[in-house]
């Protein structure tokens, strides 16, 4: 359903036109499954530039430096990061309300986000173990970022009649951080002394950032130095009145949830991660060479990124299990395992048996977690949207485990 008739999009269109941008290919619309996105007004051909957004429409650190914040940034030591500059500008402009030159863009930004840092702790507690650890790190990092920026915010008091503490609250800062983190495109800027040494590569791109992610499309996206526009060129065709997608990268669902706050259904890059403690869970505790085997895997970077995917256990996972399943008399052959060689039928069969046990363990754990989330949805009505997000993640992981179980079953057939 088109949304171009809505007041906020009419205002955005006028604002963009004043900045020399008028799009003929795309219009805002609401789609089932993905929500708000951009719809093609005409058929789009492979290789066609679907959007070309002038530099004047981009919100970058140049925008911030040219604003009323520029003088404050220039004299602050140690120099603030480019990310802090963008976050500060967003909070300040949002506070300005009708007085902000960026109001038409700010009006269409999400009022809230679903990145892990924004979710309730009891919801984050339901995450798969690897994601939970990263989510907790994200929360600590953002809180530290906010705390370490408070003195800089205080230096801006002359710009405001109200106390800066009430304007630059953690809630307002978190909204700005999520806006930059989930919506910015990559545009490299020259290094400037007024900023810290962190990469200055983020730009907010009004209208363009309404494009949703699909792992099934390919696009080329970059800032064109000749036209001075940020351009997206599609590598696949799109029919009239269909949603137009871009790809944020070949990310699995845990990465998408961590960085962008959503899960992609039927994501070909989705996987289930196997941690070290689960990897050795079904191996004999009597193996005297176990510590040495684990050490070898760590030394050769075979202890992380071990996964189950839509096409079964990954080569890395099976290779790690084959090495761990080596009999005492086969141990000297460990290098051949890492090169992908078959050592013996016994080793092949044992490693597949262990993979199947791990897959079964994850399947039972996932089913139990889905049951727990279902109960919580009945009891915690205010958290239903957050719980549904986590439920989608676990549901997708269950589908992967079911697919992996079938593939493992077929791989074991020759050894029966």
C-alpha positions as CSV (number, residue, x, y, z in Angstrom):
1,X,0.0,0.0,0.0
2,X,1.5,3.3,-1.1
3,X,2.4,5.8,1.7
4,X,3.4,8.7,-0.6
5,X,0.1,10.5,0.3
6,X,1.1,10.7,4.0
7,X,2.0,14.3,5.2
8,X,5.4,13.2,6.4
9,X,6.4,11.9,2.9
10,X,4.9,14.9,1.1
11,X,7.1,17.1,3.3
12,X,10.1,14.8,2.7
13,X,9.6,14.9,-1.1
14,X,9.5,18.8,-1.0
15,X,12.6,18.9,1.2
16,X,14.5,16.5,-1.2
17,X,13.4,18.5,-4.2
18,X,14.8,21.7,-2.6
19,X,18.1,19.8,-2.4
20,X,18.0,18.8,-6.1
21,X,16.7,15.3,-5.7
22,X,13.5,14.1,-7.4
23,X,13.0,10.3,-7.7
24,X,11.1,8.9,-10.6
25,X,11.6,5.2,-9.9
26,X,10.6,4.6,-6.3
27,X,7.8,5.6,-3.9
28,X,7.3,4.8,-0.2
29,X,4.9,1.9,0.5
30,X,4.0,-0.5,3.3
31,X,4.6,-4.2,2.6
32,X,3.5,-7.4,4.4
33,X,6.4,-8.9,6.2
34,X,8.9,-6.1,5.8
35,X,6.7,-3.1,6.7
36,X,7.7,0.3,5.3
37,X,9.9,0.2,2.2
38,X,10.3,1.5,-1.3
39,X,8.2,0.3,-4.3
40,X,9.1,0.5,-8.0
41,X,6.9,2.8,-10.1
42,X,8.2,1.2,-13.3
43,X,10.0,-2.0,-14.2
44,X,13.7,-1.9,-13.2
45,X,16.3,-3.5,-15.4
46,X,19.5,-5.3,-14.4
47,X,22.3,-2.8,-14.1
48,X,20.0,0.2,-13.8
49,X,20.8,3.0,-11.3
50,X,17.7,2.8,-9.1
51,X,18.6,5.8,-6.9
52,X,21.1,8.7,-7.2
53,X,21.1,10.9,-4.1
54,X,22.9,14.2,-4.3
55,X,25.6,15.0,-1.8
56,X,23.5,17.9,-0.6
57,X,21.0,15.4,0.8
58,X,23.5,13.4,2.8
59,X,24.0,14.0,6.5
60,X,27.7,13.6,7.2
61,X,30.3,14.9,9.5
62,X,30.7,17.8,7.0
63,X,27.1,18.7,7.8
64,X,27.9,18.7,11.5
65,X,31.1,20.8,11.1
66,X,29.3,23.4,9.0
67,X,26.6,23.7,11.7
68,X,26.4,25.5,15.0
69,X,28.2,22.5,16.6
70,X,31.4,23.0,14.4
71,X,33.1,25.5,16.7
72,X,32.4,23.3,19.8
73,X,33.8,20.2,18.1
74,X,36.9,22.1,16.9
75,X,37.9,23.2,20.4
76,X,37.1,20.0,22.3
77,X,40.0,17.9,23.5
78,X,40.5,15.0,23.1
79,X,38.9,15.3,19.7
80,X,35.4,13.7,19.5
81,X,34.8,10.7,17.2
82,X,33.0,11.1,13.9
83,X,30.2,8.9,15.4
84,X,29.8,11.1,18.4
85,X,29.5,14.2,16.1
86,X,26.7,12.5,14.1
87,X,24.9,11.3,17.3
88,X,25.2,14.8,18.9
89,X,23.8,16.5,15.8
90,X,20.8,14.1,15.6
91,X,19.9,14.6,19.3
92,X,20.3,18.4,19.0
93,X,18.2,18.6,15.7
94,X,15.5,16.3,17.1
95,X,15.3,18.6,20.2
96,X,15.0,21.7,17.8
97,X,11.7,20.3,16.5
98,X,10.1,22.6,13.9
99,X,13.2,24.8,13.9
100,X,15.4,22.0,12.5
101,X,16.3,22.2,8.8
102,X,16.4,18.4,8.9
103,X,12.9,18.0,10.4
104,X,11.3,16.3,7.3
105,X,14.0,13.6,7.5
106,X,13.9,13.3,11.3
107,X,10.1,12.8,11.1
108,X,10.3,9.6,9.1
109,X,13.0,8.0,11.2
110,X,11.9,5.2,13.5
111,X,10.8,6.4,17.0
112,X,12.3,3.3,18.5
113,X,14.7,0.5,17.5
114,X,15.0,-3.2,18.1
115,X,18.8,-3.6,18.3
116,X,19.7,-5.8,21.3
117,X,20.9,-2.7,23.2
118,X,17.3,-1.4,23.2
119,X,15.7,-4.7,24.3
120,X,14.8,-5.6,27.8
121,X,17.4,-7.8,29.7
122,X,14.9,-10.7,30.1
123,X,14.5,-10.7,26.3
124,X,18.3,-10.6,25.6
125,X,18.6,-13.5,28.1
126,X,16.6,-15.6,25.6
127,X,19.2,-15.2,22.8
128,X,21.5,-18.0,21.7
129,X,24.6,-18.1,23.7
130,X,27.0,-16.5,21.1
131,X,24.6,-13.7,20.4
132,X,23.8,-13.1,24.1
133,X,27.5,-12.4,24.8
134,X,27.8,-10.0,21.9
135,X,24.5,-8.2,22.9
136,X,25.8,-7.7,26.4
137,X,29.1,-6.3,25.0
138,X,27.1,-4.0,22.7
139,X,25.1,-2.6,25.7
140,X,28.3,-2.1,27.8
141,X,30.0,-0.4,24.8
142,X,27.1,2.1,24.2
143,X,26.7,2.9,27.9
144,X,30.5,3.6,28.1
145,X,30.3,5.7,24.9
146,X,27.5,7.8,26.5
147,X,29.2,8.2,29.9
148,X,32.5,9.2,28.3
149,X,30.7,11.8,26.1
150,X,28.9,13.6,29.0
151,X,31.6,16.3,29.4
152,X,31.4,17.1,25.7
153,X,27.6,17.5,26.0
154,X,28.1,19.8,28.9
155,X,30.3,22.0,26.8
156,X,27.3,22.6,24.5
157,X,25.3,24.3,27.3
158,X,25.6,27.8,25.7
159,X,23.6,26.6,22.7
160,X,20.5,25.7,24.8
161,X,18.2,27.4,27.2
162,X,17.4,24.0,28.9
163,X,19.9,21.9,30.8
164,X,21.9,19.7,28.5
165,X,21.4,16.7,30.8
166,X,17.7,16.7,29.9
167,X,18.4,17.1,26.2
168,X,21.3,14.6,25.9
169,X,19.7,11.9,28.0
170,X,20.7,8.2,27.6
171,X,17.4,7.5,25.9
172,X,17.9,10.3,23.3
173,X,21.5,9.3,22.8
174,X,20.6,5.6,22.3
175,X,18.0,6.6,19.6
176,X,20.7,8.6,17.8
177,X,23.3,5.8,18.1
178,X,20.8,3.3,16.7
179,X,19.9,5.6,13.8
180,X,23.6,5.9,12.8
181,X,24.4,2.3,13.5
182,X,21.4,0.8,11.5
183,X,20.9,3.3,8.7
184,X,24.2,4.9,7.7
185,X,25.8,4.1,4.3
186,X,29.5,4.0,3.7
187,X,31.0,7.2,2.4
188,X,34.7,7.8,3.1
189,X,35.8,11.3,4.2
190,X,39.3,12.8,4.5
191,X,40.9,12.7,7.9
192,X,40.4,15.9,9.9
193,X,42.2,17.0,13.0
194,X,39.0,18.1,14.8
195,X,38.0,14.4,14.9
196,X,39.6,11.4,16.6
197,X,41.5,8.8,14.5
198,X,38.4,6.5,14.2
199,X,37.3,6.0,10.5
200,X,35.0,8.7,9.3
201,X,32.9,6.6,6.9
202,X,29.2,7.1,7.9
203,X,26.6,9.1,6.1
204,X,22.8,9.2,6.6
205,X,20.9,9.1,3.3
206,X,17.4,10.3,3.5
207,X,14.8,8.4,1.4
208,X,17.5,5.9,0.3
209,X,17.5,4.5,3.8
210,X,13.9,3.3,3.4
211,X,15.2,0.4,1.2
212,X,14.9,-2.9,3.1
213,X,17.3,-5.7,3.1
214,X,17.0,-9.0,1.2
215,X,19.8,-11.6,1.1
216,X,18.6,-12.7,-2.3
217,X,19.4,-9.5,-4.2
218,X,22.7,-8.0,-5.4
219,X,23.4,-4.3,-5.7
220,X,26.4,-2.0,-6.2
221,X,26.3,0.9,-3.8
222,X,28.9,3.7,-3.6
223,X,29.5,7.4,-3.6
224,X,30.1,8.5,-7.2
225,X,33.0,11.1,-7.1
226,X,32.1,12.4,-10.6
227,X,28.4,13.0,-10.1
228,X,28.8,13.7,-6.3
229,X,25.9,11.4,-5.7
230,X,25.4,8.3,-3.6
231,X,24.2,5.7,-6.2
232,X,22.7,2.3,-6.0
233,X,22.8,0.1,-9.1
234,X,20.8,-3.1,-9.1
235,X,22.2,-6.4,-10.4
236,X,18.8,-7.9,-10.7
237,X,15.5,-6.8,-12.4
238,X,12.4,-5.8,-10.5
239,X,8.8,-5.7,-11.8
240,X,6.5,-2.7,-11.5
241,X,4.9,-2.2,-8.1
242,X,7.2,-4.7,-6.4
243,X,9.3,-3.8,-3.3
244,X,12.8,-2.9,-4.2
245,X,15.5,-4.3,-1.9
246,X,19.2,-3.8,-1.3
247,X,21.5,-6.2,0.4
248,X,23.3,-5.1,3.6
249,X,25.8,-7.9,3.2
250,X,26.0,-11.7,3.4
251,X,25.1,-11.7,7.1
252,X,23.6,-14.5,9.2
253,X,20.5,-13.8,11.3
254,X,22.5,-13.3,14.6
255,X,24.6,-10.6,12.9
256,X,21.5,-9.0,11.4
257,X,19.8,-8.9,14.8
258,X,22.9,-7.5,16.5
259,X,23.6,-4.8,14.0
260,X,20.2,-3.9,12.5
261,X,17.6,-5.3,14.9
262,X,15.8,-7.7,12.6
263,X,15.8,-11.3,11.4
264,X,15.6,-12.4,7.8
265,X,13.3,-15.3,7.1
266,X,14.7,-18.0,4.7
267,X,18.1,-16.3,4.9
268,X,20.6,-18.5,3.0
269,X,23.4,-17.2,5.2
270,X,21.7,-18.1,8.4
271,X,23.4,-20.7,10.6
272,X,23.6,-22.2,14.1
273,X,26.9,-21.7,15.9
274,X,28.6,-24.5,17.8
275,X,30.7,-23.3,20.8
276,X,33.7,-25.1,22.1
277,X,31.9,-26.6,25.2
278,X,29.2,-28.1,22.9
279,X,31.8,-29.3,20.4
280,X,33.4,-31.6,23.0
281,X,30.2,-32.5,24.9
282,X,29.8,-35.9,23.3
283,X,33.5,-36.9,23.1
284,X,35.0,-39.5,25.5
285,X,36.3,-37.8,28.7
286,X,39.0,-40.6,28.8
287,X,40.8,-39.2,25.7
288,X,44.2,-38.3,27.0
289,X,45.1,-36.3,23.8
290,X,42.0,-34.1,24.0
291,X,43.8,-31.0,25.4
292,X,46.4,-31.3,22.6
293,X,43.7,-31.7,20.0
294,X,41.9,-28.6,21.2
295,X,45.2,-26.7,21.2
296,X,45.8,-27.7,17.6
297,X,42.3,-26.5,16.6
298,X,42.9,-23.2,18.3
299,X,46.3,-22.8,16.7
300,X,44.9,-23.4,13.2
301,X,41.8,-21.2,13.8
302,X,39.4,-24.2,13.8
303,X,37.6,-23.6,17.1
304,X,35.3,-20.7,16.0
305,X,32.8,-20.2,13.2
306,X,31.8,-23.9,13.4
307,X,28.2,-24.1,12.2
308,X,25.1,-25.9,11.0
309,X,23.6,-24.4,7.9
310,X,20.8,-25.1,5.4
311,X,23.2,-27.6,3.6
312,X,24.2,-29.4,6.9
313,X,27.2,-29.2,9.1
314,X,29.9,-26.9,7.7
315,X,33.2,-28.2,6.4
316,X,34.9,-26.5,9.3
317,X,32.7,-28.2,11.9
318,X,33.1,-31.7,10.4
319,X,36.9,-31.1,10.1
320,X,37.1,-30.1,13.7
321,X,35.1,-33.2,14.8
322,X,37.2,-35.5,12.6
323,X,40.4,-34.2,14.3
324,X,38.8,-34.6,17.8
325,X,37.7,-38.1,16.9
326,X,41.1,-39.4,15.9
327,X,42.1,-42.6,17.7
328,X,45.5,-42.6,19.5
329,X,47.2,-44.5,16.7
330,X,45.8,-42.0,14.1
331,X,46.8,-38.9,16.0
332,X,49.9,-38.2,13.9
333,X,47.7,-37.8,10.9
334,X,46.0,-34.6,12.2
335,X,47.6,-32.4,9.5
336,X,46.0,-34.5,6.8
337,X,42.6,-33.9,8.5
338,X,43.1,-30.1,8.2
339,X,43.9,-30.6,4.5
340,X,40.6,-32.4,4.0
341,X,41.9,-35.9,3.6
342,X,39.9,-39.0,4.7
343,X,41.9,-40.9,7.4
344,X,39.6,-43.9,7.9
345,X,35.9,-45.0,7.7
346,X,35.8,-45.3,11.5
347,X,36.9,-41.6,11.8
348,X,34.3,-40.5,9.3
349,X,31.5,-42.5,10.9
350,X,32.4,-41.3,14.5
351,X,32.6,-37.6,13.5
352,X,29.2,-37.9,11.8
353,X,27.7,-39.6,14.8
354,X,29.0,-36.8,17.1
355,X,27.7,-34.1,14.6
356,X,24.2,-35.8,14.7
357,X,24.2,-35.8,18.6
358,X,25.1,-32.1,18.6
359,X,22.4,-31.4,16.1
360,X,19.9,-33.3,18.2
361,X,21.0,-31.5,21.3
362,X,20.5,-28.1,19.6
363,X,17.1,-29.2,18.3
364,X,15.8,-30.1,21.7
365,X,17.2,-26.9,23.2
366,X,15.6,-24.8,20.5
367,X,12.2,-26.5,20.9
368,X,12.4,-25.9,24.7
369,X,13.3,-22.2,24.1
370,X,10.4,-21.7,21.7
371,X,8.0,-23.2,24.3
372,X,9.4,-20.8,26.9
373,X,9.0,-17.8,24.6
374,X,5.4,-18.9,23.8
375,X,4.6,-18.9,27.6
376,X,6.3,-15.5,28.1
377,X,4.2,-14.0,25.2
378,X,1.1,-15.0,27.2
379,X,2.4,-13.5,30.4
380,X,4.4,-10.5,29.3
381,X,2.0,-8.7,26.9
382,X,4.1,-5.5,26.9
383,X,7.1,-7.4,25.5
384,X,5.2,-9.2,22.8
385,X,7.0,-7.5,19.9
386,X,10.5,-8.1,21.3
387,X,9.6,-11.7,22.1
388,X,8.2,-12.2,18.6
389,X,11.6,-11.0,17.2
390,X,13.5,-13.6,19.3
391,X,10.9,-16.2,18.5
392,X,11.6,-15.7,14.8
393,X,15.3,-16.1,15.3
394,X,14.9,-19.4,17.1
395,X,12.3,-20.6,14.6
396,X,14.7,-20.0,11.7
397,X,17.4,-21.9,13.6
398,X,15.1,-24.8,14.2
399,X,14.4,-25.0,10.4
400,X,18.2,-25.1,9.8
401,X,18.7,-27.9,12.4
402,X,15.9,-29.9,10.8
403,X,17.5,-29.5,7.4
404,X,20.9,-30.5,8.9
405,X,19.5,-33.6,10.6
406,X,18.2,-34.9,7.2
407,X,21.5,-34.2,5.5
408,X,23.4,-35.9,8.3
409,X,21.1,-38.9,8.1
410,X,21.9,-39.3,4.4
411,X,25.7,-38.8,5.0
412,X,25.6,-41.7,7.5
413,X,23.9,-44.1,5.1
414,X,27.2,-45.6,3.6
415,X,28.4,-46.5,7.1
416,X,25.3,-48.4,8.2
